[in-house]
Amino acid sequence: MCIAALFQIAIAPQTSLAVEPPISNINKTNYGFQLESNVTNGTSPSEIGYRNPEHGIFMLFPSNWTFSTSGLPEYTQVGAFYAPLQNISDPIPARLTITVMSYQKDISLKEFTNMTLSSLNQTGQIMISSSDSTTLAGRPGHQVIFSTLPNIGNPVSFEIMHSWTTVGSKVYVFQYSVESSKFDAYLSTVKQMLESLRIE
């Protein structure tokens, strides 16, 4: 999969989004993934464990979010988590999408990061606000935050946090996207989800 195709997810208009009905949150094992109940203690809300044995991914997500595999525009996307809609004027939920790209040879973090940042800078449709090293699942990674620029076809601006790491010949990409005005509202939840991430 080429880098340009990867970023079509980020900069394409997102004004029409169909989310399938919520999947049962307990021990779902179809479609190559598992959802496991994992009620936490104290004042924190219940969490669900997402496990993808094929790609060795485990992550916790809030029980009031919805996991879905439908409507994903690229075959390398393995799933997405959607925040609950707040009201009728909130047609596009915040989402965290998981993409796994497999290559014929090992890919270094530096190689993928340089190629990704170069592709982003060439789009002319975004504004990068930060680009920094990070840690994902205990592994070195990179994270870039950028916003899409409103245009005639898509008048709404989106803020996107793109985080990735490499494991051998695989690249794991986690993309948080939401309307710019709501970016901070879900950021701490998404960070908690990413902190729970394990890649085995």
N, C-alpha and C positions, 0 to 999 in steps of 0.2 A: 504494500500500500504506500503510495507516495505521500510526502508531507503535505502537499497542496490539498489532497483529498481529506486529510485529517482535519485541516482547518476550515473546510467547508462546514463542518459541524458548528464551529464557533462563530463564523461570520454570516452564515446564511440566515435569512429572516426566520424568526421563531414565533411568528404570530399565530400559526395554526399548529396545535399540538394535541394529539389524541392520546390519552392515557387509558390503558385497559383497566377494567375493574380491579380493585385491590386483590392481590393474591393472598390466599389464606396464610397467616403468619406463623403457622405451626407445622414444622417438619415437612415442608414442601420439597419433594425430591425430583420432580420432573424437569425437563429442559436443561439438564446438566448442572443444576445448582440445587442448593438446599437452603431453606429458611428455618431457623431454629429459635424457639422461644428462649429468651434469656432475660428474665425479669431481674432488674437491679434493685438494690436496697436503698433505703433513705429517701430523699426527696426527689431524686432523679427519675425521669419517666422510664417506663419499660423499654427495653431494647430488644431488637431481633438480630440474630446472628445470620449473616449471609456467607455462604460457603460455596466456592466454585472449585471442585476437585480437579477439573481439567487444567485450570491455570494456577492452582495452588493459592487461591485468594480467600482470605477470611476477613470480614469487616462487620462491626456492629452499626446498626442504624436505629433511629427512634421508631417506636412502634406506631406512631401516628403518621409516619412517612410511608409511601407506597413504592414497592419494588416492581419493576416491569421490564420485560424483554421485547415488548412490541413497539413498533414505530421507530426503531433505531435505523438511521439512514446509512450506516456503514456496516459491512459484515464483520469488521474487527471489533465492534462494540458488543460487549457481552452482557450489559445490563445498565439500568439507570434507577436512581432513587429520587422520588419526587416529594417535595414538601406539601403539606395539606394546603388547599386553597383557602384563603381567609374569608372571601366574600364574593359576590357576583361580579364585582369590578376587578377581580383578580384572575384573569383567564389563563395566565401562563405561570405555572408553578416553578419555584426554584428547583434545580435538579443537579444531581451529581452523577456523571456518566463514567463508566469504566470501559476503557478500550485496551485491548491487548493485541499488539502487532508482533508477528513471528517472522523472522528473517532466516535466510539460508546460513548466514554466518553470525558470529557474536557481534553485538553492537555495543560500543562504549558509550557511557553517559556523555562524555565530552563531544563525541561525534554526533549523537542525536541532538544534543542541546544546541550545538552550533548550527546544524541544519534547520532545526525548528525555529530558532530565533531569526535566522536569515529569511525563512519563508514568511514569518510574521511581518517582518519589516518591509517585505516586498508587496504586501497586499494593498497598502494604501487605504485600508478600510478600518484600521484600528489605531488606538492610542495606548501605548504601553506605559503603565504607571510604576511597575516594579519588576525586577528580574533577579532572582537570588537563588543561591544554593539552599537546599532543604534536606530533610531526612524523611524517607517513606519506608515504613516497615523495617526500620533499622538500617536501611541502605541509603547511600548517597543519592540524592535526587536534585531536581531543579524545579523552580516554581516561577511562573510569570503571571502577572495580573494585568489585564488590558480591558479596554472598553471598545465596543463597536461604535462607529460613527453613524448617527441617523442619516437616512437617505430617503428618497421618494418611495422606494419599494418597501422600506422598513423604517418608519419614523421613530420607533422605540429604540433607545440605547440600552445595550446589555453590558454588564460587567462580568468578566470571565476570569476565573482562577484556574490555570492549567498547571498541573503537577505531574511529574513523571520520574521514573527510575528505570534502569535496565538490569536485566538478569540474564546473562548469557546471550542467547539469540532473540530474547523477547524484550519488548518495551511495554511497560505498564503506564497508562496515562489516565489520570483522574481529573475530570473537568467539571468544575462548579460554575454554573451559569444562571443568571437571574437578571431581571431588569435592574439597571444601575441604581435606581432609588432604593432598592431593597437589598442591596449587596450585603451591607453590614448586619441586617436583621438575621440572616441565616449563617453568617460567617463562623460564629463560634460553634454551631452545631456541626457544620461541615468539617471544621478543624478537629472536633472530637471524633467524628467518623474516621478521618484520616489517621488520627493517632491510634485508633484501634486496629488499623490495617496490619495484616500479616500476609506475607508472600512466602509460601513454603516450597 
